[in-house]
Amino acid sequence: MSQQVDCPKCGNKELKKGIIRAALSVVHMFPENNPRSKSSPISSIYCKSCGYILESYIDHPERLED
């Protein structure tokens, strides 16, 4: 998680981590040149008050090596 301590949109200090889902499964990131290789889930940090997404990142970047 970044060093951000409050929401830049509303100023709330309660930030949460969540996963991005599509229908019934978690969205995954794949390497562009090999979409059938290993993948990693995508997580986000969001404001509990207004829902603003501060950042999104892949949980296991080492899995996306070429």
C-alpha positions in Angstrom: 0.0 0.0 0.0 1.2 3.5 -0.8 2.2 6.1 1.8 -1.2 7.9 1.1 -2.9 8.4 4.5 -6.1 10.1 3.4 -8.4 10.2 0.4 -7.5 13.0 -2.0 -11.2 13.4 -3.0 -13.0 13.6 0.4 -10.2 13.6 3.0 -11.4 10.5 4.8 -8.5 8.6 6.5 -10.1 5.1 6.4 -8.7 3.3 3.3 -9.4 -0.3 2.5 -8.0 -3.0 0.2 -10.3 -4.8 -2.2 -10.1 -7.1 -5.2 -11.6 -6.4 -8.6 -14.1 -9.0 -9.7 -15.8 -9.7 -13.0 -19.0 -11.7 -12.7 -18.0 -14.8 -10.7 -14.2 -14.6 -10.7 -11.4 -12.3 -9.8 -9.8 -10.3 -12.6 -6.2 -11.3 -13.4 -3.3 -9.6 -15.2 -1.4 -11.6 -17.8 1.9 -10.7 -19.6 1.0 -9.0 -22.9 3.2 -11.4 -25.0 2.0 -14.6 -23.3 -1.7 -14.4 -22.2 -1.8 -18.1 -21.4 1.1 -18.0 -18.9 0.9 -17.4 -15.1 -1.2 -14.5 -13.9 -1.8 -12.4 -10.8 -4.9 -11.0 -9.2 -5.5 -7.2 -9.3 -6.1 -5.4 -6.0 -7.0 -1.8 -5.2 -6.9 0.6 -2.3 -10.1 2.6 -2.0 -11.8 5.1 0.3 -14.4 3.5 2.6 -16.4 6.8 2.6 -16.7 7.9 -1.0 -15.4 4.8 -2.9 -12.6 6.7 -4.7 -9.9 4.2 -6.0 -6.5 5.5 -5.0 -4.4 2.8 -6.6 -4.6 -0.5 -8.3 -1.8 -3.1 -8.5 -1.0 -6.7 -9.2 -0.5 -8.9 -6.1 2.3 -11.1 -7.5 4.4 -9.2 -10.1 7.0 -12.0 -10.1 4.5 -14.3 -11.9 4.4 -12.0 -14.9 8.0 -12.3 -15.9 8.5 -13.2 -19.6 
